[in-house]
Amino acid sequence: MTLAEADVADTVLRALAAIADDAPDYGVLLARLVDSPPALRALAADPELGRALFVELRKLRPLSLWVRDQAGRALALKRAASLDGAICRLAAGEQLPPPEGRECWLEVDASNAETTLRALPSGWGVIVTGDLQALSFAALRKAAPLRALGAVLEAPTPLLLEALRPARLDVLVVRAGSAPAQAPAARWLWSVRELGELQLGAPPIASAGAVCDGKNALAWALSLASSRRRA
């Protein structure tokens, strides 16, 4: 173990101890990990290094955190960082792996949504992306009435938001900071990239969450919990 890896392991252990003691400095320790690219690389390279810490952080986040990436990477991060959900993409010809616990969703283009929905194994929901206006969500519900169904809304307009309300979506992915009242779904996920995009000073909203790409998932998992301590 190199000195840098030892420093990361020591910081992880200190953060775990601070959380167990409800000590106010655990947020400072988490911020050190977030601000250190070598620390993030070490945590990504060795999932066991931070596994116990991320289990505790899941309890401390002010809102749920999902990852959106290629299937293998998204599911591995969901498991390693105790994330709340995974939105998975498949490369051409790639087989869908088994789900990793709850809240595993396959992202599909609107043009392939109905075909994919009919053939999807249990344990998976479907997140539709692409041209939503050309898609009949009523037909999707009819094809698989018990399947969890969501959509990615890259450019929300009042007309499209209103058109989606009868679809009774389970999850809607919207741009960071969109007003919750605009999301016609049981839950919504703010699509985030850079840390700090979300203002977390307001009370947490039970039906809201954030979704980030795999590259930033560990940093977001650490940052959200440390933000709660600073709030």
C-alpha positions as CSV (number, residue, x, y, z in Angstrom):
1,M,0.0,0.0,0.0
2,T,1.4,3.4,-1.0
3,L,1.4,6.4,1.3
4,A,-1.3,8.0,-0.7
5,E,-3.5,5.0,-0.4
6,A,-2.8,4.8,3.3
7,D,-3.9,8.5,3.7
8,V,-7.2,7.7,1.9
9,A,-7.8,4.7,4.1
10,D,-7.1,6.7,7.2
11,T,-9.5,9.5,6.1
12,V,-12.2,6.9,5.4
13,L,-11.8,5.4,8.9
14,R,-11.8,8.7,10.6
15,A,-15.0,9.7,8.7
16,L,-16.7,6.5,9.7
17,A,-15.7,7.1,13.4
18,A,-16.9,10.7,13.2
19,I,-20.3,9.6,11.8
20,A,-20.6,6.9,14.5
21,D,-20.0,9.6,17.1
22,D,-22.2,12.1,15.3
23,A,-19.2,14.4,15.4
24,P,-19.6,17.6,13.4
25,D,-16.3,17.3,11.5
26,Y,-17.3,14.3,9.4
27,G,-18.3,16.7,6.7
28,V,-14.8,18.2,6.6
29,L,-13.4,14.7,6.2
30,L,-15.8,13.9,3.3
31,A,-14.9,17.2,1.6
32,R,-11.2,16.3,1.7
33,L,-12.0,13.1,-0.2
34,V,-14.1,15.0,-2.7
35,D,-11.4,17.6,-3.3
36,S,-8.7,15.0,-3.8
37,P,-8.6,13.4,-7.3
38,P,-6.1,10.8,-6.1
39,A,-8.5,9.8,-3.3
40,L,-11.4,9.5,-5.7
41,R,-9.3,7.3,-8.0
42,A,-8.3,5.1,-5.1
43,L,-11.9,4.7,-4.1
44,A,-12.9,3.8,-7.6
45,A,-10.0,1.4,-8.1
46,D,-10.7,-0.5,-4.8
47,P,-14.5,-0.6,-4.0
48,E,-13.8,-2.3,-0.7
49,L,-11.9,0.7,0.5
50,G,-14.9,2.9,0.8
51,R,-17.8,0.4,0.9
52,A,-18.6,0.7,4.6
53,L,-18.4,4.5,4.4
54,F,-20.8,4.7,1.5
55,V,-23.3,2.5,3.3
56,E,-23.4,5.1,6.1
57,L,-23.5,8.0,3.6
58,R,-26.7,6.6,2.0
59,K,-28.4,7.3,5.4
60,L,-27.1,10.9,5.5
61,R,-27.9,12.2,2.0
62,P,-30.6,14.8,1.9
63,L,-32.0,13.3,-1.3
64,S,-31.6,10.0,-3.2
65,L,-28.7,9.6,-5.6
66,W,-28.8,7.6,-8.9
67,V,-26.1,6.9,-11.5
68,R,-26.7,6.9,-15.3
69,D,-24.1,5.1,-17.4
70,Q,-23.2,1.9,-19.3
71,A,-24.9,-1.0,-17.7
72,G,-21.9,-2.8,-16.2
73,R,-20.4,0.4,-14.8
74,A,-23.7,1.8,-13.5
75,L,-24.5,-1.4,-11.6
76,A,-21.0,-1.8,-10.2
77,L,-21.2,1.8,-8.9
78,K,-24.7,1.3,-7.5
79,R,-23.3,-1.6,-5.5
80,A,-20.0,-0.1,-4.4
81,A,-21.3,3.3,-3.4
82,S,-24.7,2.2,-2.1
83,L,-26.5,4.4,-4.6
84,D,-30.3,4.5,-4.7
85,G,-30.8,3.6,-8.3
86,A,-29.1,3.0,-11.7
87,I,-30.1,4.0,-15.2
88,C,-28.3,1.7,-17.5
89,R,-27.4,2.0,-21.2
90,L,-26.6,-1.0,-23.4
91,A,-24.1,-0.9,-26.2
92,A,-25.1,-2.6,-29.5
93,G,-25.2,-6.3,-29.0
94,E,-24.6,-6.1,-25.3
95,Q,-26.7,-8.4,-23.1
96,L,-28.6,-7.0,-20.2
97,P,-27.0,-8.1,-16.9
98,P,-29.1,-9.1,-13.9
99,P,-30.4,-6.2,-11.8
100,E,-28.5,-5.0,-8.8
101,G,-31.1,-4.8,-6.1
102,R,-34.0,-2.4,-6.5
103,E,-34.4,0.7,-8.8
104,C,-32.6,-0.7,-11.9
105,W,-33.8,0.9,-15.1
106,L,-32.9,0.4,-18.7
107,E,-32.6,3.5,-20.9
108,V,-34.1,3.0,-24.3
109,D,-34.8,5.3,-27.3
110,A,-38.4,6.0,-27.9
111,S,-38.3,4.2,-31.3
112,N,-37.5,0.9,-29.5
113,A,-39.4,1.4,-26.3
114,E,-42.4,-0.9,-26.9
115,T,-40.3,-3.8,-28.4
116,T,-37.9,-3.5,-25.5
117,L,-40.6,-3.3,-22.9
118,R,-42.3,-6.5,-24.0
119,A,-39.0,-8.5,-23.8
120,L,-37.5,-7.1,-20.7
121,P,-36.8,-9.5,-17.8
122,S,-38.3,-8.9,-14.4
123,G,-36.5,-6.5,-12.0
124,W,-36.1,-3.8,-14.6
125,G,-37.9,-0.6,-15.3
126,V,-37.7,1.3,-18.5
127,I,-36.6,5.0,-18.9
128,V,-37.5,6.3,-22.4
129,T,-35.4,9.0,-24.0
130,G,-35.5,10.7,-27.5
131,D,-38.6,11.9,-29.2
132,L,-41.2,11.6,-26.6
133,Q,-43.8,13.5,-28.6
134,A,-43.8,10.7,-31.2
135,L,-44.4,8.0,-28.5
136,S,-47.7,6.7,-27.2
137,F,-47.3,6.1,-23.5
138,A,-50.8,4.6,-23.4
139,A,-49.5,1.9,-25.8
140,L,-46.5,1.3,-23.5
141,R,-48.7,0.9,-20.5
142,K,-51.0,-1.5,-22.4
143,A,-47.9,-3.6,-23.5
144,A,-46.7,-4.0,-20.0
145,P,-49.2,-2.6,-17.4
146,L,-47.1,-3.6,-14.4
147,R,-43.7,-2.4,-15.6
148,A,-42.2,0.7,-14.0
149,L,-42.0,3.4,-16.6
150,G,-40.1,6.7,-16.8
151,A,-38.8,9.2,-19.3
152,V,-35.9,11.7,-19.8
153,L,-37.1,15.2,-20.5
154,E,-34.2,17.1,-21.9
155,A,-36.1,20.2,-22.9
156,P,-39.3,20.6,-20.9
157,T,-42.0,22.7,-22.4
158,P,-45.4,23.4,-20.9
159,L,-47.1,21.5,-23.7
160,L,-45.0,18.4,-23.4
161,L,-45.2,18.4,-19.6
162,E,-49.0,18.6,-19.8
163,A,-49.1,15.8,-22.4
164,L,-47.1,13.5,-20.2
165,R,-49.4,13.8,-17.2
166,P,-51.8,11.1,-18.3
167,A,-48.9,8.7,-18.7
168,R,-48.7,8.3,-14.9
169,L,-44.9,8.0,-15.1
170,D,-43.0,6.5,-12.2
171,V,-39.8,8.5,-12.7
172,L,-39.0,11.6,-14.8
173,V,-35.4,12.8,-15.3
174,V,-35.3,16.6,-15.7
175,R,-32.6,19.2,-15.9
176,A,-30.9,20.3,-12.6
177,G,-33.0,22.9,-10.7
178,S,-36.3,22.3,-12.5
179,A,-39.2,23.1,-10.3
180,P,-40.7,19.9,-8.8
181,A,-44.3,21.1,-9.6
182,Q,-43.3,20.9,-13.3
183,A,-42.6,17.2,-13.2
184,P,-45.6,15.1,-14.1
185,A,-44.4,11.9,-12.4
186,A,-44.5,10.2,-9.0
187,R,-40.8,11.0,-8.6
188,W,-38.3,13.1,-10.4
189,L,-34.5,13.1,-10.7
190,W,-32.4,16.2,-11.4
191,S,-29.8,15.4,-14.0
192,V,-26.6,16.8,-12.5
193,R,-23.0,17.1,-13.7
194,E,-20.7,19.5,-11.7
195,L,-20.8,19.6,-8.0
196,G,-22.8,22.5,-6.6
197,E,-25.4,22.5,-9.3
198,L,-28.1,21.8,-6.7
199,Q,-29.0,24.2,-4.0
200,L,-29.5,22.1,-0.9
201,G,-30.4,24.7,1.7
202,A,-34.2,24.0,1.3
203,P,-35.8,21.1,3.2
204,P,-35.3,17.8,1.3
205,I,-38.2,16.7,-0.9
206,A,-39.2,13.1,-0.5
207,S,-40.0,12.5,-4.1
208,A,-36.9,14.2,-5.5
209,G,-33.4,12.9,-6.3
210,A,-30.3,13.5,-8.3
211,V,-28.8,11.4,-11.1
212,C,-25.2,11.8,-12.3
213,D,-22.8,10.0,-14.7
214,G,-20.5,7.3,-13.4
215,K,-17.4,9.5,-13.6
216,N,-18.8,11.8,-10.9
217,A,-20.8,9.3,-8.8
218,L,-18.4,8.8,-6.0
219,A,-17.8,12.6,-5.7
220,W,-21.6,13.2,-5.6
221,A,-22.1,10.5,-3.0
222,L,-19.5,12.1,-0.7
223,S,-20.6,15.7,-1.4
224,L,-24.3,15.3,-0.8
225,A,-23.7,13.9,2.7
226,S,-21.1,16.6,3.5
227,S,-23.5,19.2,2.3
228,R,-26.1,18.0,4.7
229,R,-23.7,18.5,7.6
230,R,-22.9,22.1,6.4
231,A,-26.6,23.0,5.9
